Amino acid sequence: MGFSCLQHLPFAMAMVLMLCFFLLNLVWLCWLSPMKMKRRLEKKGFKGPPPKFPFGNINEMRKRAPLAPNSLINHDIHARAFPYFAQWRKSYGDTFVYWLGTEPFLYVADPEFVKLMNSSMGGKGWGKPSVFKHDRKAMFGKGLLMVEGEEWAHHRQTVAPFFSSGNLKAMIDIMVDSTNKMLDAWSKLVDSGTTEIDVESEITRSAAEIIARASFGVSYENGKDIFKMLRAIQQILFKSQRPVGVPYNGILHLRNLRKAVQLFLLSKQVDSSFLKLVNDRRSNTDIQRTDLLGLLLRDGTSEKERRFTSQELVDECKTFFFAGHETTSLALSWTLMLLASHVEWQKELREEVMEATKGETLDSNMLPKLKKMGWVMKEVMRLYPSGPNVQRQAREDIQIGDKMVPKGTNIWVDIVALHHDPRLWGEDVNEFKPQRFREGVQEACKHRTGVL
Ligand code: HEM
């Protein structure tokens, strides 16, 4: 008996050591390290709402804003969408520190600070928040939105021709074709007596089709299953209340663990579907397309260039799908909503389109003539920006004006706040007034970086 106890002693000791290590690590991650960082930030003059570790300020952020007292359309959305930021701004000003779990975020709604950020070290020294890189791996992996430094420059240089005006013009046929298909389907629905159409999901579907055809040459029908899985990934990441930034949040809560497993399985399936697509294109050498995948596959032909790995190609496809379709479909849905409630602008745009096209099918040469359309799109994206925030992380101590941002600090630029600031846009900031862009963006906004 005594002998058998001794036999298990090394195992028991190893277990105790592992437990001690885990507990010490937990104390360091959840308490000591954030406290140290909090003191550093305070010393540098950054204040904010008091956090409660390990959740930081997450619990206050989860409280919802009360519903608006009436159903009138009101574009004053900042306090409704982000009540906690609106509240903290009143107490701490346009820059303050809040905490997502044990991660410090420097909130920025000051255009001068954004300008200094851009000019500091020529933008070098800023990376993408590690906490999001990890959390959103299933969506973006190591695609353009998440890579940094030289890796970013390599990806960016390779995909740049995709956004050239020549290439964009060549994509117009795809856009017109998908849009016409959608509009024909709506006409049929109306003719058959349907009185309600879910315009947002219809536009999302068309935008997904356009991005998929233009980026990797896949029709919506062929890529339907991948798109469904990609949307499911997005729902898990953004519709659930996972405490992002809290150490071990994926394993310490059963519900989060279930979501983490779901996410892992979906992500594996999506990756292998895209991998098949990549391999099919690789083996089909006679198709020299100039779509995104074509550009990425072509890269690395000269000796000094590095070829993209299969995983990098998959990650870039996912990045373009997410970055490209949600943003445009939101912008278009808001445009239709705002035009529906401003009949006078519908009339203006109809006249402008008729004048530019003379009844012919739209082509790229006609686009410069659509000036008012440009104002309307700018005003829509000012009031309802599809990318409501931009995030960065300081990879080293960075001097911004008279303040030093310590290494490791995350930055959260609140684009919605900037776009709804009466000091930048005037007292009519919450009104839909496309004509404010008549003389260009610089005339509409009092600060160069007040619009992103
Ligand atoms: C209304 C439309 C769009 C809006 C409002 C929008 C907004 C943004 C914003 C704010 C960023 C900066 C993110 C950051 O630096 O952290 C960004 C980056 C990016 N967007 Fe868009 N976007 C739109 C359309 C598109 C489309 C159609 C595509 C692709 C087909 C696309 C692909 C990308 C990519 C790849 C990046 C990363 C660029 C880089 O880091 O170099 N976006 N977008």
Residues whose N, C-alpha, C, O or C-beta is under 5 A from the ligand:
A	BS01	HEM	L144 L145 R156 F320 A323 G324 T327 T328 A331 S386 G387 V390 Q391 L452
